[in-house]
Amino acid sequence: MITKSSRPKTEKERIAQLKGSLAEKTRELDLLRQISESISCNLDLDDVLKQIIDIVVQVTQADACLLYLYDDRNKELILRATKNPHPKLIGRIRLELGEGITGWVARERKLVAIARNASDDPRFRVFQHLPEDRFHAFLSIPVISKNEVIGVINVQHKRPHHHSASELALLTTIGHQVGGAIENARLYEEMKKKAMQIETLSQVSKTIASNRYLKEILQLIVAMTAEMMNSTICSIMLLDEDKQELEIVATQSLSEEYRKKPNLKVGQSISGRAVQERRPIAVPDVTREPGYMYGDLARKEGLRSLLSVPMMIRDRAVGVINSYTSHEHKFYDEEIKILQAVANQSAVAIENTKLLRRSNEMQEALENRKVVERAKGVLMREKRIAEEEAFRIIQRQSMNTRKSMKEIAEAIILASEIR
């Protein structure tokens, strides 16, 4: 007996099946063309990631989609985009290779498709703040560029969901297709960042060479540095060598509480250590750092990671530049070097200002001495007294009237000219 399922298909059924397959392939080609046209020509990384999320959700009708990018320098995957907004988690959820299903997919370069009860998989990793962890179905696809894994796309459904062979094949193709677009956008982002760093160093140099006052120069430097480093707070603390204390002299922070932080002793807290040890110090989370003195203030201001760089003149530290982020951040060597360059340029500005002030003071002292010498000559001629006595008269008059010796000397000279 021939059952319904085993009987030969009619010509009409075969044609209908072919039409269905053709329609599906046409849809796939349209999606791949859409990726080529809209994503591949876009160089804004955030836009590219958002478009990828939208396309994957369109293909799978998923309830959630998360995209992780691989950071080769730190050997970790970082959450960079989601279907459902998680602004507080973007950039903060990080996975090592092999950690969780996502890390396993990146390490093994293989997709994982789980139709139900994804959390029962022994590789599953739970994040307390991700509601997607409670979803049933889980599909994870590696994103490939130049035969290297550069990220992972996770697709999730609230209810059990069977991922068809055609769906898996299409998403695997998308994973390869979008890899190039992501890599191009990342390279462009790096180029923009380097261009900003070069421009900032150039602007710092111009600011230092300007005729502005030191306080204004330092204020401009922290504003430019905050933008370059994407700092929540950037500040400059200068060293009082007599007191061996660091005092905040410039910051772009609007917080009065932060601006009025008490001075730090050298060797005290992170900034004091950076000055004492004459080396940059990076702290992943100041709210959990035993040596950080203002943990409560950091929590209140939403500060997390800190890079503290000494401002060096040869082998002498004259202060420190602090750069805070609002989320946990690992500072790369390149970021440390660029901030050190800004710090050293700022130190030059401070040193030049000190030298100019000393020069002015010496010039003023010389001018004062010339006036006093001239007044002594007047007194010696008019009163027929010795030089020492003339000097004591000017000095005594200065003390009695609480005026400078220069002012007394000028009065003596003026009186003699009138006579």
Buried (B, 14 or more C-beta within 10 A) or exposed (E): EEEEEEEEEEEEEEEEEEEEEEEBEEEBEEBBEBBEEBBBEBBEBEEBBBBBBBBBBEBBEBBBBBBBBBBEEEEBBBBBBBBEEBEEBBBBBBBEBEBBBBBBBBBEEEBBBBBEEBEEBEBBBEBEEBEBBEBBBBBBBBBBBEEEBBBBBBBBBBEEBEBEEEBBEBBBBBBBBBBBBBBBBBEBBEEEBEEBBEEBBEBBEEBBEEEBEBEEBBBBBBBBBBEBBBBBBBBBBBBEEEEBBBBBBBBBBEBEEBEEBEBBBBEBBBBBBBBBEEBBBBBBBBBEBEEBBBBEBBEEBEBBBBBBBBBBBEEEBBBBBBBBBBBBBEBEEEBBEBBBBBBBBBBBBBBBBEEEEEEEEEEEEEEBEEBBEBBBBBBBEEEEBEEEEBBEBBEEBBEEEEEEBBBBBBBBBEEBEEE
